[in-house]
Amino acid sequence: MKLIESMNPRTGEPAGTGVSETPSGELTSALSLAKSAARRYASESLAERALLLRAMADKLDDRADELIPLAEAETGLGKPRLTTELARTTFQLRLFAQVIEEGSFLEATLDTPAPDATPVPRPDLRRQLEALGPVLVFAASNFPFAFSIAGGDTASALAAGCPVVVKAHEGHPELSRRTGEILSSVVADRNLPAGVFTVIFGQQAGRDALVDQRIKAAGFTGSTTGGRALFDLASGRVDPIPFYGELGSINPTVVTKAAVRSRGSEIASGFVNSFTLGTGQFCTKPGLLFLPIGHKLEAELSEAVSAVSATPMLNNRIAESYAKISAELSAHPSIRSMVTPRLHTEPGAWGVPCLFVTSAEQFTEAADTLGAECFGPSSLIVEYASKHELINALQSVEGSLTATIHGEQSDISSLAPVLDVLRPRAGRLIWNGWPTGVAVAWAMQHGGPWPSSTNALHTSVGATAVRRWMRPVTYQSFPHDLLPPALQDGNPLGIPRRVDGALRR
Amino acid sequence: MKLIESMNPRTGEPAGTGVSETPSGELTSALSLAKSAARRYASESLAERALLLRAMADKLDDRADELIPLAEAETGLGKPRLTTELARTTFQLRLFAQVIEEGSFLEATLDTPAPDATPVPRPDLRRQLEALGPVLVFAASNFPFAFSIAGGDTASALAAGCPVVVKAHEGHPELSRRTGEILSSVVADRNLPAGVFTVIFGQQAGRDALVDQRIKAAGFTGSTTGGRALFDLASGRVDPIPFYGELGSINPTVVTKAAVRSRGSEIASGFVNSFTLGTGQFCTKPGLLFLPIGHKLEAELSEAVSAVSATPMLNNRIAESYAKISAELSAHPSIRSMVTPRLHTEPGAWGVPCLFVTSAEQFTEAADTLGAECFGPSSLIVEYASKHELINALQSVEGSLTATIHGEQSDISSLAPVLDVLRPRAGRLIWNGWPTGVAVAWAMQHGGPWPSSTNALHTSVGATAVRRWMRPVTYQSFPHDLLPPALQDGNPLGIPRRVDGALRR
């Protein structure tokens, strides 16, 4: 049986004893358990589901002292960042508990019968969203808590009433196993069937699960290449299923002349901080900074980048890929390096920050290469001579999770054309901020046009993430005793509902 | 240039002079116009969009005397049915006008800034749904108004703020051209860009448009084979787009013993009426009727079916396919015909009703064949000896738009296991009714698990159909003057919004 072994990126030494890949017989049992748990779990009350999510959050918080060192050994992301990330993860579980208690997510909608309606009579119709069934989650490497075993896909699918099978990421198997054990123990504590939550290991197990008829939807966070391959598998099934992939994102950031004038230094240091954060391994890393020609920030930028030490990357594969891509960029005829290349020869997996610069015109010509995500602490300054050049260049930027503008009050009246180019290219538009913070909130959108997501209609962070795992069901002229509680007369759950077109509580 | 020619199914004679396929140069211009109209149309006020939809409805109603005969000549569906269908279509346009005026469809969500929030501060976040861009609609043959040029996909996409390109169905080109001219004249009357609405002709034009980067989503109503091929094209694009296909649906109907006892005759005649309606060319036709053994309805059923005359089918291809499949079913070793096969030798395309019967056990064994949709006035009675047999048989039924139960008050306490098998297999569950009526309403769901839909999360009928054409965009810390009206302070549109998690108006 193949062993999945992780490495401590700070030392290059093994980070644990390894975890076995899930053999195919075990996978089949796991999927059967998930399938057979689906009906029971979906019919649990919203209160019970909320209790489960909160109990998971509490137990993870309790085990922080055990989990954070495990995560640090396998990812090298550092204790402060991992502490915040675990807190964000448990906050997220609790937010989804609130979301389901509030009840709007069911979208309960009732039309009273209208026997005399024209052109045709209308029967009694009652509609709500219901759980899709077992959900497969592909964990990410770069957020070992927030986008992994207990991350947003897991939390939102459990909130929606779906059993979850998580395919652990190869980068942190020990942490994945331990996190999975903790969540499974909470499922057992609450007397729910074990199939409500399972962790599987190994890429083959992940692919096999994805094409198994028992799996009804899948979530993924990772590379464009990997995500595309899985999207194709999901879409190519005899019975295609929704596949929500968050893939690559370049996250363009535009700085106006006025903003450079009024706070150029602040922008320069904020930018360097944002693109080197977590060794540049954020899906919202600003990969392109559009600066007006004559910005005079070059010295500040290169100093700031040179001052950032090499920091660990998640694993050797990622570090090697980053080194290769940044070397290719260094050699690209259309761009030049703003900082002298440094070498880092310590054992382990390390990322040295890079910053490149090009002109808007050259960027537009080579956007396929220069506008592609480079996973790691690297970014590209694009200098524009005019708004016309800026807009031209932005038009060749692919879909992104975010797009940012740094501007001043005086810019606002003339920014509409820039916004018109950015809006169709991003899921979140940011003013005078940096994209690397993703608040877990009702109004968050974390998903955008291809290739940043496989389906721009959805989000993987925020309250509405639950909708990915639910489908509408309408009950027509149904006997009261067979209606789900959310649709019964008198609104026994006390949730917001729409009745004959009007929202009511 | 290839001509698309329709036939009058009542006579076999040409129904008009034919319409040319859209040449590729013309298609390219149409797509460019749609693309360039997208931003302008999306930024029109909700009031303007509602006016457009209502003006379209009014003008179609005005032209009923011209349109209904055109539709009758090309489809043979009969004047009464076509009159109701046109009224339903204009009712639908007006419902979407109401939906957008009400404003909830924007899902405006605001989170006020929380600089002291833990684990991380929360910025000002404001989220709404925005138009995806140009939408391609593949018109259906069987509803020449309600699921064609001016049908639900068109109406909902226009309501969402998306330009629409409709690929006309080959079955009714003359009606399609005329309906398109009428809608385009309304677009011109309202001084909107012509690219807001276009009709294209020809299968190649449809496929070319589907893989064109200017098209951002597509809707389809038709066969499973045709829909699957288009779904694969849409999913296989370099930049995959959402493809909402409504494909084949078998629509199982279960009758309990008590229901047979109390109103067997009524059920028998209701069933025959439902499956022969519109010559059985409804996607919600009840294709399977589960009756308890000993129902004693055989004589009534076969008499009722024999009393239904042959009626026109939409075209020769459909009539030939129906004749072939019903002949295959007649010869299938596991089933027998309840009615003596009749021949219809008049010119034109005619469908003669058929009714078959089998046992639950035999159905379960041959469900792949017997449980597949047969488009036309044919259905299959499945006789069950026990609830166990019934549930077994239902478990081999594929996903459907609808599932129906005919039962009595006395059945309710014991029906949960049957409902548990039907619920994951259908988008709409009907009690003591027939699935062939699909009310246009807030709470309607017209979409279900594969193969009835390519994506069970959505509906092609009812208020929420607009959501298929919209994606969320979040504005973070944005200047007030750059926010869309729905997200501005003071709620200038007066729409329902969610603020810090709570619904408000």
HADDOCK unambig.tbl for C-alpha pairs under 7 A between the chains (distance, minus, plus):
assign (segid A and resid 84 and name CA) (segid B and resid 119 and name CA) 6.06 0.50 0.50
assign (segid A and resid 87 and name CA) (segid B and resid 119 and name CA) 5.99 0.50 0.50
assign (segid A and resid 88 and name CA) (segid B and resid 119 and name CA) 5.93 0.50 0.50
assign (segid A and resid 109 and name CA) (segid B and resid 443 and name CA) 5.37 0.50 0.50
assign (segid A and resid 110 and name CA) (segid B and resid 443 and name CA) 5.81 0.50 0.50
assign (segid A and resid 111 and name CA) (segid B and resid 442 and name CA) 6.79 0.50 0.50
assign (segid A and resid 111 and name CA) (segid B and resid 443 and name CA) 5.98 0.50 0.50
assign (segid A and resid 119 and name CA) (segid B and resid 84 and name CA) 6.06 0.50 0.50
assign (segid A and resid 119 and name CA) (segid B and resid 87 and name CA) 5.99 0.50 0.50
assign (segid A and resid 119 and name CA) (segid B and resid 88 and name CA) 5.93 0.50 0.50
assign (segid A and resid 122 and name CA) (segid B and resid 439 and name CA) 5.81 0.50 0.50
assign (segid A and resid 125 and name CA) (segid B and resid 443 and name CA) 5.74 0.50 0.50
assign (segid A and resid 125 and name CA) (segid B and resid 444 and name CA) 6.71 0.50 0.50
assign (segid A and resid 126 and name CA) (segid B and resid 443 and name CA) 5.76 0.50 0.50
assign (segid A and resid 127 and name CA) (segid B and resid 443 and name CA) 5.25 0.50 0.50
assign (segid A and resid 235 and name CA) (segid B and resid 235 and name CA) 6.84 0.50 0.50
assign (segid A and resid 239 and name CA) (segid B and resid 450 and name CA) 5.90 0.50 0.50
assign (segid A and resid 427 and name CA) (segid B and resid 472 and name CA) 6.58 0.50 0.50
assign (segid A and resid 427 and name CA) (segid B and resid 473 and name CA) 4.80 0.50 0.50
assign (segid A and resid 427 and name CA) (segid B and resid 474 and name CA) 6.33 0.50 0.50
assign (segid A and resid 428 and name CA) (segid B and resid 473 and name CA) 5.53 0.50 0.50
assign (segid A and resid 428 and name CA) (segid B and resid 474 and name CA) 4.54 0.50 0.50
assign (segid A and resid 428 and name CA) (segid B and resid 475 and name CA) 5.90 0.50 0.50
assign (segid A and resid 429 and name CA) (segid B and resid 474 and name CA) 6.12 0.50 0.50
assign (segid A and resid 429 and name CA) (segid B and resid 475 and name CA) 4.90 0.50 0.50
assign (segid A and resid 429 and name CA) (segid B and resid 476 and name CA) 5.97 0.50 0.50
assign (segid A and resid 430 and name CA) (segid B and resid 475 and name CA) 6.07 0.50 0.50
assign (segid A and resid 430 and name CA) (segid B and resid 476 and name CA) 4.65 0.50 0.50
assign (segid A and resid 430 and name CA) (segid B and resid 477 and name CA) 6.44 0.50 0.50
assign (segid A and resid 430 and name CA) (segid B and resid 478 and name CA) 6.67 0.50 0.50
assign (segid A and resid 431 and name CA) (segid B and resid 476 and name CA) 6.20 0.50 0.50
assign (segid A and resid 431 and name CA) (segid B and resid 477 and name CA) 5.55 0.50 0.50
assign (segid A and resid 431 and name CA) (segid B and resid 478 and name CA) 5.19 0.50 0.50
assign (segid A and resid 439 and name CA) (segid B and resid 122 and name CA) 5.81 0.50 0.50
assign (segid A and resid 442 and name CA) (segid B and resid 111 and name CA) 6.78 0.50 0.50
assign (segid A and resid 442 and name CA) (segid B and resid 501 and name CA) 6.11 0.50 0.50
assign (segid A and resid 443 and name CA) (segid B and resid 109 and name CA) 5.37 0.50 0.50
assign (segid A and resid 443 and name CA) (segid B and resid 110 and name CA) 5.82 0.50 0.50
assign (segid A and resid 443 and name CA) (segid B and resid 111 and name CA) 5.98 0.50 0.50
assign (segid A and resid 443 and name CA) (segid B and resid 125 and name CA) 5.73 0.50 0.50
assign (segid A and resid 443 and name CA) (segid B and resid 126 and name CA) 5.75 0.50 0.50
assign (segid A and resid 443 and name CA) (segid B and resid 127 and name CA) 5.24 0.50 0.50
assign (segid A and resid 443 and name CA) (segid B and resid 474 and name CA) 6.83 0.50 0.50
assign (segid A and resid 444 and name CA) (segid B and resid 125 and name CA) 6.71 0.50 0.50
assign (segid A and resid 444 and name CA) (segid B and resid 474 and name CA) 6.34 0.50 0.50
assign (segid A and resid 445 and name CA) (segid B and resid 472 and name CA) 6.64 0.50 0.50
assign (segid A and resid 445 and name CA) (segid B and resid 473 and name CA) 6.40 0.50 0.50
assign (segid A and resid 445 and name CA) (segid B and resid 474 and name CA) 5.60 0.50 0.50
assign (segid A and resid 450 and name CA) (segid B and resid 239 and name CA) 5.88 0.50 0.50
assign (segid A and resid 456 and name CA) (segid B and resid 471 and name CA) 5.97 0.50 0.50
assign (segid A and resid 457 and name CA) (segid B and resid 470 and name CA) 6.59 0.50 0.50
assign (segid A and resid 457 and name CA) (segid B and resid 471 and name CA) 4.35 0.50 0.50
assign (segid A and resid 457 and name CA) (segid B and resid 472 and name CA) 6.34 0.50 0.50
assign (segid A and resid 470 and name CA) (segid B and resid 457 and name CA) 6.59 0.50 0.50
assign (segid A and resid 471 and name CA) (segid B and resid 456 and name CA) 5.96 0.50 0.50
assign (segid A and resid 471 and name CA) (segid B and resid 457 and name CA) 4.35 0.50 0.50
assign (segid A and resid 472 and name CA) (segid B and resid 427 and name CA) 6.58 0.50 0.50
assign (segid A and resid 472 and name CA) (segid B and resid 445 and name CA) 6.65 0.50 0.50
assign (segid A and resid 472 and name CA) (segid B and resid 457 and name CA) 6.33 0.50 0.50
assign (segid A and resid 473 and name CA) (segid B and resid 427 and name CA) 4.79 0.50 0.50
assign (segid A and resid 473 and name CA) (segid B and resid 428 and name CA) 5.54 0.50 0.50
assign (segid A and resid 473 and name CA) (segid B and resid 445 and name CA) 6.41 0.50 0.50
assign (segid A and resid 474 and name CA) (segid B and resid 427 and name CA) 6.33 0.50 0.50
assign (segid A and resid 474 and name CA) (segid B and resid 428 and name CA) 4.54 0.50 0.50
assign (segid A and resid 474 and name CA) (segid B and resid 429 and name CA) 6.12 0.50 0.50
assign (segid A and resid 474 and name CA) (segid B and resid 443 and name CA) 6.84 0.50 0.50
assign (segid A and resid 474 and name CA) (segid B and resid 444 and name CA) 6.34 0.50 0.50
assign (segid A and resid 474 and name CA) (segid B and resid 445 and name CA) 5.60 0.50 0.50
assign (segid A and resid 475 and name CA) (segid B and resid 428 and name CA) 5.89 0.50 0.50
assign (segid A and resid 475 and name CA) (segid B and resid 429 and name CA) 4.89 0.50 0.50
assign (segid A and resid 475 and name CA) (segid B and resid 430 and name CA) 6.08 0.50 0.50
assign (segid A and resid 476 and name CA) (segid B and resid 429 and name CA) 5.96 0.50 0.50
assign (segid A and resid 476 and name CA) (segid B and resid 430 and name CA) 4.65 0.50 0.50
assign (segid A and resid 476 and name CA) (segid B and resid 431 and name CA) 6.20 0.50 0.50
assign (segid A and resid 477 and name CA) (segid B and resid 430 and name CA) 6.44 0.50 0.50
assign (segid A and resid 477 and name CA) (segid B and resid 431 and name CA) 5.54 0.50 0.50
assign (segid A and resid 478 and name CA) (segid B and resid 430 and name CA) 6.67 0.50 0.50
assign (segid A and resid 478 and name CA) (segid B and resid 431 and name CA) 5.19 0.50 0.50
assign (segid A and resid 501 and name CA) (segid B and resid 442 and name CA) 6.12 0.50 0.50
